[in-house]
């Protein structure tokens, strides 16, 4: 299940305004450094309640979690997503979807989200948010330190409850500009001395087909009768998401790429796009429209327009086929 700490920290890093650096923010920095220092040794198993997004809206599900340094395994044990299993390393994530009986390969979520969380104090140091630290309540039977990030004007962006002894984030919640909680998880039990066997970080669904993002890109392009155009794999931009948007003549293939803290979206469609309207909709970020192989393409990113044009020149045809690999 996707851990959306990355959404939290993206909001924090983008928050406007200057912050005051007092004793509480200094304590927050010390807490974050203490958590970061434990990451190469951390090991635990636990049960957590996690908020996910479904077609019916946001729901709370129960997950069984195992972690050892940069390796994770999560399994949903109730609700409509029951049986969904994900294993993750610092390089990739494999997620089993029982309703489709496939495993999708994608970039890591848990590890990258945690690293973004560890950079929270750096955001405060840059003056973009105010981060404070106060003693927190026990979570899952362990003492915590509560970190809170606020934007200019006092709006709460996120709160995290961390256990300094073990370096674990035991509870996290984040809020959108209207105050609605958009991210949440909380451990209800956790064991920091588990016996993790040699197969602890396997999905355990032998013979299930693994579908990569390149496979999904090829399948959606074929469905929309579009060429498989993408940014080359040897750039700093890594493909992290592929989606079909809309229906009929207005359908589009969306690709999302990431490079450190930046994201870029590439859209392919048959129907021409109004470039001026697109730029107005894009707002603070830049948009560049162009054509390739009879298809209309749009690049949207918070990078200078000359850089967008250079990226557009690198878009190329990728001959990808359906994966036949098995877990």
matplotlib code that plots the C-alpha trace (Angstrom):
import matplotlib.pyplot as plt

x = [0.0, 1.4, 2.7, 2.1, 4.7, 6.1, 2.9, 3.4, 6.9, 6.3, 3.7, 6.2, 9.0, 6.7, 5.2, 5.7, 6.8, 9.6, 9.9, 11.4, 14.2, 13.6, 14.5, 11.6, 12.8, 16.3, 14.9, 13.0, 16.3, 18.0, 15.1, 15.2, 19.0, 18.5, 15.9, 18.1, 21.1, 19.1, 18.0, 20.7, 20.1, 16.3, 14.3, 10.7, 7.4, 4.1, 0.5, -0.6, -3.8, -3.3, -5.4, -5.7, -7.6, -10.1, -12.8, -15.2, -13.1, -10.5, -10.6, -8.7, -7.2, -5.0, -1.6, 0.9, 4.4, 7.9, 11.0, 14.8, 16.8, 15.8, 13.7, 9.9, 7.0, 3.4, 0.2, -3.4, -5.3, -8.9, -11.2, -11.6, -7.8, -7.3, -4.5, -2.6, 1.1, 4.1, 7.8, 10.3, 14.1, 15.9, 15.8, 12.3, 8.8, 6.9, 3.1, 0.7, -2.8, -5.0, -8.0, -5.8, -3.4, -0.4, 2.6, 3.4, 7.0, 7.4, 9.8, 10.1, 7.6, 8.4, 12.1, 11.9, 9.0, 11.1, 14.1, 11.9, 10.6, 14.2, 14.8, 11.9, 14.3, 16.3, 13.1, 12.7, 16.4, 15.6, 12.9, 10.0, 8.2, 8.3, 9.0, 8.6, 9.2, 7.4, 7.0, 4.4, 2.1, 2.9, 2.1, 2.0, 3.4, 6.5, 7.4, 7.4, 8.5, 5.9, 7.2, 4.9, 5.3, 3.3, 3.2, 3.2, 0.1, 0.1, -1.7, -0.6, 0.9, 1.9, 2.6, 4.8, 5.3, 8.8, 10.4, 14.0, 15.3, 14.6, 14.4, 10.9, 8.0, 5.1, 2.4, 2.0, -0.8, -0.9, -3.5, -4.4, -5.0, -8.6, -7.6, -8.7, -6.5, -5.1, -2.4, -2.5, -0.9, -0.5, 1.1, -1.1, 1.6, 5.3, 8.1, 11.6, 13.2, 11.5, 12.7, 12.7, 13.3, 15.1, 11.7, 10.4, 10.7, 9.1, 5.6, 5.0, 2.9, 5.0, 4.3, 2.5, 3.4, 5.4, 4.3, 6.8, 6.0, 7.3, 4.8, 2.0, 3.2, 3.1, -0.3, -2.0, -0.4, -1.6, -5.1, -5.2, -3.5, -0.6, 3.1, 5.2, 6.9, 8.8, 11.9, 14.9, 15.9, 19.4, 18.3, 18.1, 14.3, 12.9, 9.5, 7.3, 3.7, 1.7, -2.1, -4.8, -6.9, -10.3, -12.2, -12.6, -11.0, -10.1, -8.2, -4.6, -1.6, 0.0, 3.6, 5.1, 8.8, 10.8, 14.3, 15.1, 12.4, 11.2, 8.4, 7.6, 4.5, 4.4, 1.0, 0.4, -2.9, -4.5, -6.4, -4.6, -4.2, -4.7, -1.3, -2.3, -5.1, -2.8, -0.2, -3.0, -4.1, -0.5, -0.1, 3.4, 4.9, 5.8, 4.2, 5.6, 3.6, 5.0, 4.2, 6.0, 4.9, 1.5, 0.8, 0.3, 2.6, 2.7, 5.5, 4.6, 7.2, 8.5, 11.7, 12.7, 11.1, 14.5, 15.1, 11.6, 12.3, 15.6, 13.8, 11.1, 13.9, 15.0, 11.5, 11.9, 10.1, 10.5, 9.8, 8.6, 6.8, 4.7, 6.7, 6.7, 8.7, 7.3, 7.9]
y = [0.0, 3.4, 5.3, 8.9, 10.6, 11.9, 13.9, 15.3, 16.3, 17.7, 20.0, 21.0, 21.7, 23.8, 25.8, 29.6, 31.9, 32.4, 30.7, 31.7, 29.4, 29.0, 26.2, 24.0, 24.1, 23.2, 20.3, 19.2, 19.2, 17.1, 14.6, 14.3, 13.7, 11.1, 9.2, 9.4, 8.0, 4.8, 3.9, 1.5, -0.6, -0.4, -3.7, -4.3, -5.9, -4.3, -3.6, -0.2, 1.6, 3.4, 5.8, 4.8, 6.3, 4.0, 4.7, 5.1, 7.7, 7.6, 4.5, 3.2, -0.3, -2.5, -3.4, -6.0, -4.5, -5.9, -3.7, -4.2, -1.1, -0.2, -3.4, -3.4, -5.8, -4.6, -6.7, -5.4, -7.7, -6.2, -4.2, -4.2, -4.3, -7.4, -9.6, -6.8, -7.4, -5.1, -5.8, -3.0, -2.3, 1.0, 0.3, -0.9, -1.9, -5.0, -4.9, -7.8, -7.0, -10.0, -8.9, -8.9, -11.7, -9.7, -8.0, -4.5, -3.2, 0.5, 2.9, 2.5, 4.5, 3.7, 4.3, 7.5, 8.8, 8.3, 10.0, 13.0, 13.0, 13.1, 16.3, 18.0, 20.0, 21.1, 22.7, 24.5, 25.6, 27.1, 29.2, 27.6, 26.1, 26.3, 22.9, 22.4, 19.4, 18.6, 15.4, 13.2, 10.5, 6.8, 5.2, 1.4, 1.3, 3.4, 7.0, 9.5, 13.0, 15.0, 17.0, 19.5, 21.6, 24.8, 27.1, 30.9, 32.0, 29.0, 26.4, 22.9, 20.9, 17.7, 16.0, 13.1, 11.1, 9.5, 7.1, 8.3, 5.1, 3.0, 5.7, 4.8, 7.0, 5.5, 7.9, 10.5, 12.8, 15.6, 18.1, 19.9, 23.7, 23.3, 21.3, 17.9, 15.1, 13.5, 11.3, 9.1, 6.0, 4.9, 1.7, 0.0, -2.6, -3.0, -5.4, -4.0, -7.5, -9.7, -13.0, -12.3, -15.4, -15.6, -15.2, -12.3, -9.9, -12.0, -11.6, -15.3, -15.6, -17.9, -17.9, -14.5, -12.3, -9.2, -6.1, -3.2, 0.4, 0.0, -2.8, -0.6, 2.2, -0.1, -1.6, 1.8, 3.2, 0.2, 0.6, 4.3, 3.6, 5.8, 5.3, 4.5, 7.8, 8.5, 10.2, 8.0, 5.8, 7.2, 10.7, 11.8, 11.6, 8.3, 7.0, 6.5, 6.4, 5.7, 6.4, 6.6, 9.8, 10.5, 8.6, 8.6, 11.3, 13.2, 10.3, 10.9, 8.9, 10.4, 9.6, 11.0, 11.2, 12.2, 13.6, 14.1, 16.5, 17.5, 15.9, 16.2, 15.1, 14.0, 13.7, 12.1, 12.5, 12.5, 15.7, 19.1, 21.1, 24.8, 25.8, 29.2, 27.6, 24.9, 27.4, 29.2, 25.9, 25.0, 28.1, 28.5, 25.6, 25.7, 23.8, 23.0, 21.6, 19.8, 17.1, 13.8, 10.9, 12.6, 12.8, 15.9, 16.0, 18.2, 18.5, 20.1, 20.8, 23.4, 23.9, 26.7, 26.7, 26.2, 23.1, 21.8, 22.4, 20.4, 17.6, 17.6, 17.0, 13.8, 12.2, 9.0, 5.9, 3.0, -0.6, -2.2, -5.5, -7.3, -8.8, -12.6, -12.6, -14.3, -13.8]
z = [0.0, -0.9, 2.1, 1.2, 3.4, 0.1, -0.3, 3.2, 2.7, -0.8, 0.8, 3.5, 1.1, -1.0, 1.8, 1.6, 4.4, 6.8, 10.1, 13.5, 14.8, 18.5, 21.0, 19.9, 16.3, 17.4, 19.4, 16.3, 14.3, 17.0, 16.9, 13.2, 13.3, 16.0, 13.9, 10.8, 12.6, 13.4, 9.9, 9.0, 12.1, 12.5, 12.5, 13.6, 12.9, 13.7, 12.9, 11.7, 10.7, 7.4, 5.4, 1.7, -1.3, -3.0, -5.7, -2.8, -1.0, 1.8, 4.0, 7.0, 6.5, 8.8, 7.6, 8.8, 8.5, 8.6, 8.3, 8.3, 7.4, 3.8, 3.3, 3.9, 3.6, 4.1, 3.8, 4.0, 6.3, 6.1, 3.9, 0.1, -0.4, 1.8, 0.5, -1.2, -0.4, -1.2, -0.7, -1.1, -1.2, -1.7, -5.4, -6.2, -4.9, -5.9, -5.2, -5.5, -6.6, -5.7, -7.8, -11.0, -9.8, -11.0, -9.3, -10.4, -10.3, -9.3, -7.6, -3.8, -1.7, 1.9, 1.8, -0.3, 1.9, 5.0, 3.5, 2.7, 6.2, 7.5, 5.4, 7.2, 9.5, 6.4, 5.1, 8.4, 8.1, 4.7, 6.4, 4.5, 7.5, 11.3, 12.8, 16.5, 18.9, 22.1, 24.3, 22.8, 24.1, 24.0, 20.6, 20.4, 24.0, 23.2, 24.2, 21.4, 20.4, 18.5, 15.5, 14.0, 10.8, 10.2, 7.2, 7.4, 9.2, 11.5, 9.3, 10.3, 7.5, 9.2, 12.5, 13.2, 16.4, 16.5, 18.9, 19.4, 21.0, 17.9, 15.2, 14.2, 12.9, 14.8, 13.7, 10.9, 9.7, 7.1, 6.0, 2.8, 2.7, 3.8, 6.9, 5.7, 6.8, 3.6, 5.1, 8.2, 9.7, 13.3, 14.7, 17.2, 18.1, 17.3, 18.1, 17.8, 18.4, 15.8, 14.4, 10.7, 8.6, 5.2, 3.3, 5.4, 2.5, -0.3, -1.6, -1.5, -4.6, -6.9, -10.6, -10.5, -13.5, -12.8, -14.7, -15.0, -15.6, -19.1, -19.6, -18.4, -20.7, -23.7, -22.8, -22.4, -25.5, -27.5, -26.0, -27.1, -30.4, -29.5, -30.1, -27.1, -26.6, -23.4, -21.9, -22.3, -19.4, -19.2, -18.1, -14.4, -14.7, -13.5, -14.6, -11.5, -12.7, -15.9, -16.2, -18.8, -18.5, -20.1, -22.7, -26.5, -28.6, -25.4, -23.8, -22.9, -21.7, -18.7, -17.5, -14.3, -13.8, -10.7, -10.1, -6.5, -5.2, -8.7, -10.7, -14.4, -16.3, -20.0, -21.7, -25.1, -26.9, -30.4, -29.9, -30.1, -26.9, -26.4, -25.3, -23.8, -21.8, -20.7, -19.4, -17.5, -15.9, -15.1, -13.0, -11.5, -13.4, -17.1, -19.9, -23.4, -26.2, -29.3, -31.8, -32.6, -34.8, -35.4, -31.7, -29.5, -26.4, -23.4, -20.8, -17.5, -14.8, -12.4, -14.5, -16.8, -20.3, -22.1, -20.0, -20.9, -24.6, -24.2, -22.5, -25.3, -27.8, -26.0, -26.1, -28.1, -29.2, -26.9, -28.1, -25.0, -24.8, -22.2, -19.4, -19.0, -15.8, -12.8, -9.1]

ax = plt.figure().add_subplot(projection="3d")
ax.plot(x, y, z, "-o")
ax.set_aspect("equal")
plt.show()
